[in-house]
Amino acid sequence: MTEVGQPAIRITTASRTFEGHKDTIFAVAVFPDRRRMVTASYDKTLRLWDLEAGVVLKKMEGHHFGVRGLAVSRDGQFIASGDDGGELITWNRDGESLIQPIKVHSKHIWWLDFSPDNRFLASGSWDTTVELWNTKTWQVQGDPINCGAEIRCVRYSPSGEHLAIATNKDIQIWNAGKRECTAKFQGHTAFGAWNTSLVWTPDGKQLVSAGSNSDPTIRIWDSSTWMQVGEPWKGHTEAVWMIALNPTGTLLASASEDRQVRLWRLSDRVDQQTIAIFKHVDVVYCVTFSMDGKHILSGGRDQIISKWEIPLLEDILKGQAPDDALWEDTSKEHVANNILAINTTARNACITGDLLTAHGLLTQYINADSNDYNSYANRSFVMARRADWDRALDDALKSISIKPSLMGCISKGIALCGKGQFENAMNAFDLAFMFVDANVNKTHLLLLLKAIALFNANQHDEAILRVQDLATTCPNVDALACQIVEAYLHVQVGMDASDSARHNEAVGHFTSAVNTIGFSSMSAIHSKYDVFVVLFGWDLKSLWRTAHQNWCHAFLRAGRLPEAIEAYQYMMDTADEATKAGCLHWSTGKSS
């Protein structure tokens, strides 16, 4: 795709630099705690950094060759590094080595990636093989995957089921467990280039790739067909060495031989353009986003890591969509994610909490048409919100008797959960799967609704476990939806624990919630996932703020003042400006 429309914002001065390495930096990774990063260099060392203070916490030594491969496990407990001699070292979160260097590859280890469940580590090498390591034993698991060409990138899919492997000859998709190649296509080699870097979109529906000098573009591939989506993204003039997605999967950063990092908006399909350019003084080999999505971290031959502040969205999208639009998918996808068939006026009444109006409207529709099975199901949802479980079940059963439907089964499942009839409720939800028409989005949403219904019936542990299992084991899962639901459930359990003076338990749940949601702007989330608002009355707009404020308060109530202060500082550091103002008022007692 050619660059059209608004010119890209050009930034030449980093907001901070991290200096200390003595040779080219090939890799950078951030930790889930948002406070630290680790870098790998050809000077044979890794360095663990404090992102806020800008200082080296530990110089990690042990490699005998320059280090290119680097990964941090999804839970932040492990670091893995691989060098040009084919040796691997694993480290704990504090930078202490767990094993002596292991030589398992005969050539450079170019890439490392942990599986989403942290059970395995994949190492890709120029010896044409990928090895899978068991993270409990740090032993190679099974036979190597032989790709037949030098490997430049290995990426686990969001479900952990597949490995995408970029080689100098093609892009290969492997079933990680079965060691079976399920797809193979040329990618950038069709245009005379190497395939240099890969990244999956959070839902696993697309794979993004980058190419070397003969084709320094970014291309998107449909994971159901492995056909290219749209035109290539053009702008770089030399090899693109690494690409990375922000935590929400809406922005992509690319690092290039042309000494630039480019920021792209992933959701654009027609008028694709670079929306910002960050200029280095030398070749850029690595790039990643901060966990809060507000900064880009990049490095290369200049031997430093540059931290770049992502421009305000109003600066990026002048004359286009507002701030929260970067969180929005297309209206078509929004509809696909929605399972409710409800009149707009009644829906809006449910969203604003005006259940009396919603109930009245739905009753009018039922009186006008006694066979309106959708209105019976919707009125069942309203009665469930009011905890009137008998009437909720009556309306659900009436809806199903007129015409069995997805909404009818869901309303029955929710009502039965409210009445404590869990086995019957689960049967109702299971029948609902008959009406999703093999739609993956609806299936995942239904699984989340099933978990929420269990949670509302005080089956807290099982509900949270179901959401976590969905996020880690189901293919093509909507990761953002799982994060939102898990965070909300943890907040509710944390508040219950606080009310019962179980303050340390509350701290644990609020910590889990804070670690799950890494963004403070929630307006578009509230809109996109308004199904949770309609059915359960959730306030997603204030979820981030509620989680963080209760986190601080729980530390205080538990007598853990230093941690409370740290939590408050973290909240203020990571909040956007609008949220920060509200948090400041809360901390001074000017608002609730």
Helices and strands as residue ranges (DSSP letters): E 9-11, E 16-19, E 25-30, E 36-41, E 46-50, E 55-60, E 67-72, E 78-83, E 87-92, E 102-103, E 109-114, E 120-125, E 129-134, E 139-140, E 145-146, E 151-156, E 162-167, E 171-175, E 180-185, G 187-191, E 195-200, E 206-211, E 218-222, E 228-233, E 240-245, E 251-256, E 260-265, E 274-279, E 284-289, E 295-300, E 304-309, H 313-316, G 323-327, H 331-336, H 344-352, H 355-368, H 373-385, H 389-402, H 406-418, H 422-432, G 433-435, H 440-456, H 460-473, H 479-499, H 503-516, H 523-528, H 530-536, H 543-557, H 561-574, H 577-587
